[in-house]
Structure formats: C-alpha cells, structure tokens
C-alpha cells in the first residue's frame, strides 16, 4: 500500500491523489473508486494500472519516479 501511495503522490500530487482515489469511479473496477476496490481486496497494483489507464498516464511513468535514492544507498537516508 505504501508503494501505491508513493506512486499516486508522485504522479498526481498529494492533494489530488487523495481526491482521485476517493472520488474517481473506475469502470474497469466494476464502477468502484480506487479506495473501494482496495477495500474489496483488489490488489493495489491492479488499481494503480486501472487509474493509469483511465488518467492516460504514459507507460514510462507507471513505475514511479526514477530519481529517488534508495534508503541506505549513497546519498539516501539509512533510517
């Protein structure tokens, strides 16, 4: 779930991501919102892909930003 929200925030911004997940109805997920689908047991990856399709997110942005530094890597935080 945390990766789902990271992808959502990166692509849509934190404020819009929450609204989109809560309010946008996805036909491919049986007319449910992202949050409803997840609550009903649909895997977050499937929900993310449905949102990407519906919102025309290009394939090169569907795996998330590539400028993040992994925790523990040089320049990253080791928390």
C-alpha positions as CSV (number, residue, x, y, z in Angstrom):
1,X,0.0,0.0,0.0
2,X,2.8,2.4,0.8
3,X,4.2,2.0,-2.8
4,X,0.7,2.6,-4.2
5,X,0.5,5.9,-2.3
6,X,4.1,6.9,-3.3
7,X,3.1,6.3,-7.0
8,X,-0.1,8.3,-6.5
9,X,1.6,11.2,-4.8
10,X,4.4,11.3,-7.4
11,X,2.1,11.2,-10.4
12,X,-0.8,13.3,-9.2
13,X,0.5,15.3,-6.2
14,X,-0.5,14.6,-2.6
15,X,-3.7,16.6,-2.6
16,X,-5.1,15.4,-5.9
17,X,-4.0,11.8,-5.3
18,X,-6.3,11.5,-2.2
19,X,-9.2,13.1,-4.0
20,X,-8.7,10.9,-7.1
21,X,-8.5,7.7,-5.0
22,X,-11.6,8.6,-3.1
23,X,-13.9,10.1,-5.8
24,X,-12.9,8.9,-9.3
25,X,-15.0,5.9,-10.3
26,X,-13.2,3.3,-12.5
27,X,-15.4,1.4,-14.9
28,X,-12.7,-1.4,-15.2
29,X,-13.0,-2.0,-11.5
30,X,-16.8,-2.6,-11.5
31,X,-17.7,1.1,-11.0
32,X,-15.7,1.4,-7.8
33,X,-13.3,4.1,-6.7
34,X,-9.7,3.1,-6.1
35,X,-10.3,3.1,-2.3
36,X,-13.4,1.0,-2.6
37,X,-11.6,-1.5,-4.9
38,X,-8.7,-1.8,-2.5
39,X,-11.0,-2.2,0.5
40,X,-12.8,-5.0,-1.5
41,X,-9.5,-6.9,-1.9
42,X,-8.4,-5.8,-5.4
43,X,-4.5,-5.7,-5.4
44,X,-3.1,-2.2,-5.3
45,X,-1.1,-2.9,-8.4
46,X,-4.3,-3.7,-10.4
47,X,-5.9,-0.5,-9.0
48,X,-2.8,1.6,-10.0
49,X,-2.9,0.2,-13.5
50,X,-6.6,0.9,-13.8
51,X,-6.0,4.5,-12.7
52,X,-3.1,4.9,-15.1
53,X,-5.2,3.7,-18.0
54,X,-8.1,5.9,-17.0
55,X,-6.0,9.0,-16.5
56,X,-3.7,8.4,-19.6
57,X,-0.5,8.1,-17.6
58,X,2.2,7.2,-20.1
59,X,3.9,3.8,-19.7
60,X,7.3,5.4,-18.9
61,X,5.8,7.0,-15.7
62,X,3.8,4.0,-14.4
63,X,6.7,2.5,-12.4
64,X,7.3,5.7,-10.5
65,X,10.0,8.3,-10.5
66,X,13.5,7.1,-11.2
67,X,15.2,9.9,-9.3
68,X,14.6,8.5,-5.9
69,X,17.6,7.3,-3.9
70,X,17.1,4.0,-2.1
71,X,17.4,4.1,1.7
72,X,20.9,3.1,2.7
73,X,22.4,4.0,-0.7
74,X,24.9,6.7,-1.0
75,X,23.0,10.0,-0.7
76,X,20.0,8.2,0.8
77,X,18.8,8.1,4.3
78,X,19.6,5.0,6.4
79,X,16.6,5.2,8.7
